[in-house]
Amino acid sequence: MRDTDIAIIGGGLGGSTAAAMLGRADISTVLFDPHESYPADFRVEKLSGQEQLGRFSRTGIAESVLRRATFAGEN
């Protein structure tokens, strides 16, 4: 068994972002998710408005995530 400071359950946008930020801060983190990869049509996350996009951009991972994102004009 591995020792860790933080365990994150769920690899969606929130869990993945938290794990990436904690890892960059050298905080021992483990991310648990039952899926090895998600189907291409799996859509549950939403970013909207310049304020949210600005905050996400400051994480340093937005470019790689948004490159794979699918734009939806409405919810």
C-alpha positions in Angstrom: 0.0 0.0 0.0 1.2 3.5 -0.8 1.2 6.4 1.7 -0.3 9.6 0.5 -1.4 12.9 2.0 -4.5 13.3 -0.2 -6.8 10.9 -2.0 -9.1 12.3 -4.7 -12.0 10.3 -5.8 -13.1 11.0 -9.4 -11.1 12.0 -12.4 -13.4 14.5 -13.9 -12.3 18.1 -14.6 -12.4 19.1 -10.9 -10.6 16.0 -9.6 -8.0 16.0 -12.3 -7.3 19.7 -11.9 -7.0 19.3 -8.1 -4.6 16.3 -8.5 -2.5 18.2 -11.1 -2.2 21.3 -8.9 -1.4 19.3 -5.8 1.2 17.3 -7.7 2.8 20.5 -9.0 3.0 21.7 -5.4 4.8 18.4 -4.4 1.9 17.3 -2.2 1.6 13.5 -2.3 -1.7 12.8 -4.0 -3.5 9.8 -5.4 -6.4 10.1 -7.9 -8.9 7.2 -8.0 -11.3 6.8 -10.9 -13.0 3.6 -12.1 -12.4 4.4 -15.8 -9.2 3.9 -17.6 -10.4 6.4 -20.2 -13.8 8.0 -20.9 -15.8 7.5 -24.1 -15.5 10.4 -26.7 -19.1 11.5 -26.1 -18.8 11.6 -22.3 -19.8 15.2 -21.4 -20.4 16.3 -17.9 -18.1 19.3 -17.3 -19.0 22.9 -18.1 -16.8 26.0 -18.2 -18.5 29.3 -19.0 -17.8 33.0 -18.8 -14.5 34.8 -18.8 -14.1 34.6 -15.1 -14.2 30.8 -15.0 -12.0 30.5 -18.0 -9.5 33.0 -16.5 -9.3 31.0 -13.3 -8.8 27.8 -15.2 -6.1 29.3 -17.4 -4.1 30.2 -14.3 -3.9 26.6 -13.3 -1.4 26.0 -16.1 -3.2 23.0 -17.5 -6.0 24.8 -19.4 -4.3 24.7 -22.7 -3.9 20.9 -22.8 -7.5 20.3 -21.5 -9.2 22.9 -23.7 -7.4 21.5 -26.8 -9.4 18.3 -26.3 -12.7 20.0 -25.3 -15.8 20.0 -27.3 -17.5 23.4 -27.7 -21.3 23.5 -27.0 -23.1 26.7 -27.8 -25.8 26.1 -25.1 -26.6 23.9 -22.1 
